Amino acid sequence: MWTSRNRARYDRSKLRYPSDVTDEEWELMVPLIPPGKSGGGKRTVIMREVVNGLMYVLSTGCQWRAIPKDLPPKSTVYDYFDLWTYDGTSTTRFMSSVVNKRNGKPVRVPPSSIAKA
């Protein structure tokens, strides 16, 4: 039921894109994102923007090349998606569940998606 409290909670009008993660969603995702690799250069990309790029693709179904220019380059977003899918990082599963929740679909996060300690 829509109450003034719920309506404020789900209001996405203050975000750049409706697919961008809220602060509350971001706090849930941060522990699931693996740290940067040791050695070499430091990670220079803003991880929240990478997640916003992935959420944009997941929620709109657009092609990778259609990612807006104010998000990280499509190669960066895709490379993180590919890396996280390959190594079994639960971030991609969590993002899919967030998209389903936003769209009113049932959310089921399998036990295998729990972050590895």
C-alpha positions in Angstrom: 0.0 0.0 0.0 1.3 3.4 -0.9 1.8 5.6 2.1 3.6 8.8 2.3 6.5 7.0 4.0 6.6 4.3 1.3 6.3 6.8 -1.5 9.3 8.7 -0.2 11.3 5.5 0.1 10.7 4.5 -3.5 11.0 8.0 -5.0 13.7 7.9 -7.7 13.1 11.4 -9.1 16.3 12.8 -7.4 18.5 10.3 -9.1 20.2 10.9 -12.4 18.6 7.8 -14.0 15.9 5.7 -12.4 18.2 2.7 -12.6 20.9 4.4 -10.4 21.4 2.7 -7.0 20.1 4.6 -4.0 22.4 5.1 -1.0 20.5 2.4 0.8 21.0 -0.1 -2.0 24.7 0.9 -2.4 25.3 0.2 1.3 24.1 -3.3 0.7 26.3 -3.8 -2.3 29.6 -2.5 -1.0 30.5 -5.6 1.0 29.8 -7.8 -2.1 32.3 -5.9 -4.4 35.7 -7.6 -4.3 38.7 -5.3 -3.4 41.1 -4.2 -6.0 44.0 -6.5 -6.8 47.3 -6.0 -5.0 50.2 -4.7 -6.9 50.1 -2.6 -10.0 48.2 0.6 -10.2 45.4 1.6 -7.9 41.8 1.3 -9.0 40.9 4.5 -10.7 37.3 3.9 -11.5 34.4 4.8 -9.1 32.8 1.5 -8.4 29.4 3.0 -7.7 29.4 4.4 -11.2 30.3 1.0 -12.6 27.4 -0.5 -10.7 25.1 2.3 -12.0 26.2 1.4 -15.5 25.4 -2.3 -14.9 22.1 -1.4 -13.4 21.3 0.8 -16.4 21.9 -2.2 -18.8 20.0 -4.6 -16.6 17.0 -2.4 -16.1 16.7 -1.0 -19.6 17.9 -4.0 -21.6 20.0 -1.7 -23.8 23.0 -2.7 -25.7 26.4 -2.2 -24.2 27.3 0.4 -26.7 24.2 2.4 -25.7 25.4 3.1 -22.2 25.1 6.9 -21.7 28.3 8.9 -21.9 28.1 10.2 -18.3 28.6 6.6 -17.0 31.9 4.8 -17.3 32.9 3.6 -20.7 31.1 0.5 -22.0 34.4 -1.5 -22.0 34.9 -0.8 -18.2 31.3 -1.6 -17.3 31.4 -4.8 -19.4 34.8 -5.9 -18.1 33.6 -5.7 -14.5 30.4 -7.5 -15.4 32.5 -10.2 -17.1 34.9 -10.5 -14.2 32.2 -10.7 -11.6 30.3 -13.3 -13.6 33.4 -15.4 -14.2 34.6 -15.4 -10.5 31.1 -16.0 -9.1 30.9 -12.6 -7.3 27.4 -12.3 -5.9 27.2 -8.6 -7.0 25.6 -9.5 -10.4 23.0 -11.7 -8.7 22.2 -9.1 -6.1 21.8 -6.4 -8.8 19.4 -8.7 -10.7 17.4 -9.1 -7.6 17.3 -5.3 -7.1 16.0 -4.8 -10.6 13.3 -7.5 -10.1 12.3 -5.9 -6.8 12.0 -2.5 -8.4 9.8 -4.1 -11.2 7.5 -5.8 -8.7 8.7 -9.3 -9.6 9.4 -11.9 -6.9 12.9 -11.7 -5.6 14.8 -14.9 -5.0 18.5 -14.8 -4.2 20.0 -18.3 -4.2 22.2 -19.3 -1.2 25.2 -19.5 -3.5 25.0 -15.8 -4.0 26.0 -15.0 -0.4 29.4 -13.3 -0.3 32.3 -15.6 0.4 34.3 -14.8 3.5 
